[in-house]
Amino acid sequence: MMDETAITMRGIRAGYGARTVLHGITARVPRARVTALVGHNGSGKSTLLGVLAGSLAPSAGTLERSGDRRPALVLQHTDVPAALPLTARDAVAMGRWAHRGWWRRLTGHDRAVVAQSMERVGVADLARRQLGELSGGQYQRVLIAQGLAQRSDLLLLDEPGAGLDQDARERILEIFAELAADGVTIVHATHDAGAAGRADHRLLLREGRLVTGEPAPEPSLEPFPRQGQR
Ligand SMILES: Nc1ncnc2c1ncn2[C@@H]1O[C@H](COP(=O)(O)OP(=O)(O)OP(=O)(O)O)[C@@H](O)[C@H]1O
């Protein structure tokens, strides 16, 4: 059975000012699957995530998305100072701002969503800890919970495994698989061949173009390859 499509990109060009970084990306992202965005430094992975997140407008091409919920762009733990005087729960609650506006008090429903999101990624027991007390892996999971608290059906992550040890990276890949099984579409940029191999689908970028059909750094890069069973 063919996977459903969450995102269809046709001829997406995007860049910064006069500089074009993406030169016509045509690709699909399957719904409720894990897609890895793979490519060397500077190949355009973060730029493509920005386009998918809606924070960078393409200069040409079209982007269609099933579902009407706003995508959640999950920050990278190395990009957010852990010295912020916030508890893990506060950080996850920030995910509700997208719904409420930061000036509104959280409702009981918001708090329930925050608690569920933390539960989902196994950080419920860390709720009262200060961010600065968390390991890199715990912090990254808190940020994923922040994305989940937005109740988005599309999570976009830029190198979530960066700077984490093997166990912590493994944990995150397991969480991705569980979320996908629950219907969440995941797109994550990665340098890690292991993480890319574990995804359901891969998009390989080279110098702002999609590479397809070449001898792959295993497994194949055909559209929508299915690996293993769910
Ligand atoms: N805000 C910006 N303004 C101008 N150029 C940018 C900006 N952000 C990225 N670029 C350029 O766009 C190109 C693609 O960068 P991008 O961050 O999308 O690649 P990447 O594949 O995510 O790389 P990395 O793996 O290093 O994160 C690079 O040449 C980069 O210098």
PDBQT file of the ligand as one rigid body, heavy atoms in Angstrom, charges set to zero:
ROOT
HETATM    1  N1  LIG A 301      20.740  33.216   7.099  1.00  0.00    +0.000 N 
HETATM    2  C1  LIG A 301      21.545  32.961   6.054  1.00  0.00    +0.000 A 
HETATM    3  N2  LIG A 301      21.972  33.948   5.256  1.00  0.00    +0.000 NA
HETATM    4  C2  LIG A 301      22.767  33.710   4.200  1.00  0.00    +0.000 A 
HETATM    5  N3  LIG A 301      23.191  32.480   3.835  1.00  0.00    +0.000 NA
HETATM    6  C3  LIG A 301      22.808  31.454   4.592  1.00  0.00    +0.000 A 
HETATM    7  C4  LIG A 301      21.963  31.635   5.743  1.00  0.00    +0.000 A 
HETATM    8  N4  LIG A 301      21.745  30.400   6.300  1.00  0.00    +0.000 NA
HETATM    9  C5  LIG A 301      22.409  29.531   5.535  1.00  0.00    +0.000 A 
HETATM   10  N5  LIG A 301      23.052  30.149   4.510  1.00  0.00    +0.000 N 
HETATM   11  C6  LIG A 301      23.864  29.489   3.472  1.00  0.00    +0.000 C 
HETATM   12  O1  LIG A 301      23.057  28.561   2.797  1.00  0.00    +0.000 OA
HETATM   13  C7  LIG A 301      23.787  27.382   2.483  1.00  0.00    +0.000 C 
HETATM   14  C8  LIG A 301      23.022  26.172   3.004  1.00  0.00    +0.000 C 
HETATM   15  O2  LIG A 301      22.989  26.226   4.409  1.00  0.00    +0.000 OA
HETATM   16  P1  LIG A 301      22.104  25.253   5.287  1.00  0.00    +0.000 P 
HETATM   17  O3  LIG A 301      22.285  25.692   6.700  1.00  0.00    +0.000 OA
HETATM   18  O4  LIG A 301      20.755  25.172   4.735  1.00  0.00    +0.000 OA
HETATM   19  O5  LIG A 301      22.843  23.861   5.040  1.00  0.00    +0.000 OA
HETATM   20  P2  LIG A 301      22.846  22.551   5.929  1.00  0.00    +0.000 P 
HETATM   21  O6  LIG A 301      22.804  21.433   4.978  1.00  0.00    +0.000 OA
HETATM   22  O7  LIG A 301      21.799  22.648   6.945  1.00  0.00    +0.000 OA
HETATM   23  O8  LIG A 301      24.267  22.638   6.591  1.00  0.00    +0.000 OA
HETATM   24  P3  LIG A 301      24.761  22.113   8.026  1.00  0.00    +0.000 P 
HETATM   25  O9  LIG A 301      24.802  20.640   7.909  1.00  0.00    +0.000 OA
HETATM   26  O10 LIG A 301      26.104  22.742   8.129  1.00  0.00    +0.000 OA
HETATM   27  O11 LIG A 301      23.780  22.625   9.037  1.00  0.00    +0.000 OA
HETATM   28  C9  LIG A 301      25.149  27.553   3.108  1.00  0.00    +0.000 C 
HETATM   29  O12 LIG A 301      26.047  27.903   2.093  1.00  0.00    +0.000 OA
HETATM   30  C10 LIG A 301      24.982  28.681   4.077  1.00  0.00    +0.000 C 
HETATM   31  O13 LIG A 301      26.150  29.443   4.183  1.00  0.00    +0.000 OA
ENDROOT
TORSDOF 0
